[in-house]
Amino acid sequence: MGTEPPPCTDALIAEAVDAVRGARQIALACHVNPDGDALGSMLALLHVLRAAGRDVVASFPTPFRTAPHYRDLPGLDLLVAPDDFPAEPDVMITFDCGSLSRLGDLEPAAKGARQLVVIDHHISNQCYGTINLVDPKAAASGVVVQTLIDALELPLNRDAAVCLYAALICDTGRFQYETTTPEVFDLARRLTEFDVPITELSRSLFEEHRFAYLQLLGEALAHAELVRERHLVWTAVTQDMLGRHGVTIDEVEGLIDILRRTAEAEVTCVLKEEEDGTIRVSLRSLGGIDVRRVAEAHGGGGHRFAAGFSSDQDLPTVVARITAAL
């Protein structure tokens, strides 16, 4: 089991500020298969640093693609492919990434960086950087990014505000989760002063799907199983299902938010089969059960309410192990 990261103190933030200010080039990276918080956090700092005239590059690991519902995040066109990422960055900053292994083919760059700044809010973060800005009390990694931007005394701009707002609503479930504090609303108010397209962004991130996805969703829900004695509801999306419906694995990211509406379940689980047969597991909890512990026991991480891991075992075996862990 992991231990809680050391506090994200003012002294650590000052170290990160010094590292960024003194860097010749700044390389930004988030975790493989990035979600809204990872992408939004990284893109926000990219926009702020570019506006300040800094030499900055940003990417994420192979497979180098984003889910279609992130298409309205400004700056996706500015990202470089992993092959074009500097091999030995002067200063590298990672976002929402709990371990070096989650950096995929960008892990060597992290190991070769002169300074490695880790920005995250997951309690399971392994604090693998030379400077670790990990705040488990933050609602999103985007909150930590905003703290760093303020400490750098750099102004926000509209593109950065849109990206940070996306990070905030993705990791608070549009202000539904217990992480939604008065400070979260204060930040949301500050960001929306930049004319964030709230309605359009909410629809593209959460509500708009191709009809093919809705058909796949119907099949996934039809095959969902409720394990009453473990207060668990789960379903799986296989490569066969994706192929028959013509849907990419990135499109099914929001399926778990539909399944978690099950009244009889405390824990929700969606298992997704990758092209290489790997099973990617997403877990959600209402809070009574700490799903981070389940994920950590299988080499993953996260926090009490949301966690995940990957496995090389087959679907029935992975489900059996999750059920036993619960």
Residue, then its C-alpha position, 0 to 999 in steps of 0.5 A: m500500500g502507498t503512503e500519503p505524499p508529503p504536504c505540498t508546502d509553500a517551500l516546495i512551490a517556491e522550488a518549482v517556481d525557481a526551476v521553471r524560471g531558470a529553465r532554458q526549455i520546459a517540457l510538459a507531459c501527462h499520463v497515458n490515455p489522458d483524461g480531462d484533468a490531465l489534458g486540461s492541466m497540462l494545456a493550461l500551463l502550456h498556454v500561460l508559458r507560451a504567452a510569457g514567451r517561454d520555450v515550452v513543449a507538451s505531449f503525452p505517451t503513445p497511443f498519441r490520441t485524445a478522445p473526441h469529447y476533448r476536441d474543444l480544449p484549446g491547444l490540442d494542435l500545439l502538442v507534439a508527438p512523443d517522438d519529438f519530445p526532448a530526450e533530456p529536458d532541462v525541466m520536465i513537469t508531469f500532470d495527474c500522473g501517479s508513477l513513472s510507468r504511467l508516462g509510457d514512452l516518455e518515461p526515459a525523458a522523465k528519468g533524463a530530466r535535470q529537474l522533474v516537477v510532479i503535479d498531482h492530487h492523487i494520494s497514491n502518487q509515488c512522488y518520483g520527481t525532484i520536486n513533488l507538488v502533490d496535494p491530495k486535498a485538491a479537487a483536481s490537478g488543475v487546482v495545483v496548476q493554478t497555484l503554480i501559475d499564481a506563484l509564477e506571477l503569470p497572468l491567466n488567459r482565456d485558453a488557459a481558463v477554458c482548459l482549467y475549467a475543463a479539468l475542474i468539472c471533469d474531476t468534480g463530476r460537474f461539481q457533484y463529488e465530495t471534492t467540491t469545496p467553497e474553494v472549488f467554486d471560487l476558482a470556477r468563478r475566477l475562470t468563468e470571468f474569461d468567458v468560458p463557453i460553459t454550455e458548449l464545453s459541458r455538452s462536448l465533454f459529457e453529453e454528446h455522443r455518436f449514435a454508434y456509441l449509444q448502441l454500444l452503451g445499450e449492449a454494455l448496460a444489458h450485460a452489466e452484472l450486480v454483485r449484491e453481496r459486494h455492493l458492486v456493479w460492473t460491465a465490460v467493453t471488449q474489442d469485439m464490441l468496439g469493432r461491431h459498433g465501430v466505436t473507439i475505446d476512447e469514446v467509452e470513457g463516460l460509460i462508468d458515469i452512467l453505470r454508477r447510477t445503480a442504486e444498489a451499488e457502492v462501487t462501480c467498475v468498467l473493464k475495457e479490453e485494449e487491442d493488445g488484450t490488456i484489461r484497463v479497469s476503472l473504479r468508482s466509489l460513493g465513498g464508503i469503500d476506498v477503491r484506491r486500495v483495490a487499485e493499488a493492490h493490483g499495481g494501479g492507483g487513484h484516490r478513495f472515490a476514483a481509481g484504476f489499474s491495468s492487468d494482463q489477466d483475462l476478464p473473468t480473472v480480473v473480475a474475480r480478483i476485484t470482487a475478492a478485494l472488495 
